[in-house]
Amino acid sequence: MLALPALAQQPPRMSVETSQALFSVMAAINACGYDADLSQSLPLRQQIRGEVLKAAQSQDAQLALRNMCAYYEDHQQDTVSRTLSNYVALGLNLANGPRLELRTKESDLPPDAIFVLGFLPLLQHFNQAANLNAIWLRHRPDYDLLIQSLHKPVNDTLFATDFYLKRNLSGYIRHEFVIYVEPLAAPSEVNSRNYADDYYMVISPTNSGAIRLDQIRHTYLHYILDAKVLSRGTTLDRLSPLLDSVKRAPLEESYRFDMGLLLTESLIKAIEARLLGGQKGPSKPKEQLAWDGTRQGFILTQYFYDKLVVFEGDEVGFDQSYADWLHDIDVAAEQKTAATIPFLKTGTPELVRKSQRKELLVDLAERALASGNFDGAQNYAQQALANQEDQGRALFVLARVAVAAGKLTAAQGFFERAASASSDPRIRGWSHVYLGRILDMQEHRDEAVEHYRTALNADGPPELKAAAEKGLQQAYQPSVKHPTD
């Protein structure tokens, strides 16, 4: 197999951001009586609430406020948390900016956003009448300062997680992990969403500036682990009898019928237990946290916990270990153990809410590729091409599968077709970067330079432009050379 680490290396698309659309939604429900954790919030929340009400003094704004708040009162759910969750979902599915328009087709909206979709036209009227855009612009520097203060602790948490798992951060990563900072939300409520392959969090610092880093790590673990079970249908079929063992457990319904979800959450519980207090922290609290996860119904937590203890002393990386762990699960033994577990009467709600959108074959292809299942990625991508799903993405997957197999001639053809077929500037740009590197390896420097220049002019992310600029500065040379094709 041809190893091209530098060709494929690409960090996760993680960012800490603000959203004007989310700000507008949260400012509106605060004006309508959303007061949760107000005394624990940053003073900025109270300040903005006062400015919003002051801006809503005109007759038009007052009428818009009454209509909007009447809707808010009529659509209260059984808990404040569930009510907030609906409006967060709506905010995340709006285009960022002052116009507050859906960026997602109505038919593709998650159920919690659909529940409050009628709020949107009322919000749009109030937004214009009270000029929420002016309030947003006035406080945008405050939001930017918050982001600046949170960048280091968030990055340190995610880096420590990757370091613990000995992850190899390689490959084009299309999906996102975005943390939105919104001080108008209750600090005790952390909302996490998984829409297709993208993960979003909405967090609010306390009045001391603290945030729930443990919940950020939990969502990040879903971001890097959820895709790993997608292409392991044979393994999940073998493990599915374990679902009978959790019928008495206080689990959410999704875990009772989906072995993949149960498996991943058990692994996450085990990782969180091992990281409690740091790797050198005392053992008893770690063991207790793992046992708590087991008693909630995540019956493979102890199995993964024991595997992680050994893993910490090995040099083998997570991806290889993960495959071995799944292979070594003894279903009969785990069933016997599960029969002795004194399950709790109530469980803890899952932080990350999954979308109900139908996944495309090309989504499955990308997730299989991310988990290292090259055969599965190739099969899904070929089916996507046959079904005329997003041709550019499917071809790009096939190109990367060919690179992983050392078939550079095939990879070159797929990258060329992907660059022509895709409307996504990232795929077009990265295709040209990869073509430049392949041509450099073939000692066709002039042609390679043309591809790097095309990539540099693409409307892509900063890391794409950096890769293109590096290619222009010097010819690409792989760190490990092997015969190709």
Secondary structure, 3 states (H helix, E strand, C coil): CCCCHHHHECCCEEEEECCHHHHHHHHHHHHCCCCCCHHHECHHHHHHHHHHHHHCCCHHHHHHHHHHHHHHHHCCCCCHHHHHHHHHHHHHCECCCCCCCECCCHHHCCHHHHHCCCHHHHHHHHHHHCCHHHHHHHHHHHHHHHHHHHHHHHHHHHHHHHHHHCCCCECCCCCEEEEEECCCCCCCCCEEEEECCEEEEEECCECCCCCCHHHHHHHHHHHHHHHHHCCCHHHHHHHHHHHHHHCCCCCCHHHHHCHHHHHHHHHHHHHHHHHCCCCCCCHHHHHHHHHHHHHCCCCCHHHHHHHHHHHCCCCCCHHHHHHHHHHHCCHHHHHHHHCCCCCCCCCCCCCEEECCCCCCHHHHHHHHHHCCCHHHHHHHHHHHHHCCCCHHHHHHHHHHHHHHCCCHHHHHHHHHHHHHHCCCHHHHHHHHHHHHHHHHHCCCHHHHHHHHHHHHCCCCCHHHHHHHHHHHHCCCCCCCCCCCC
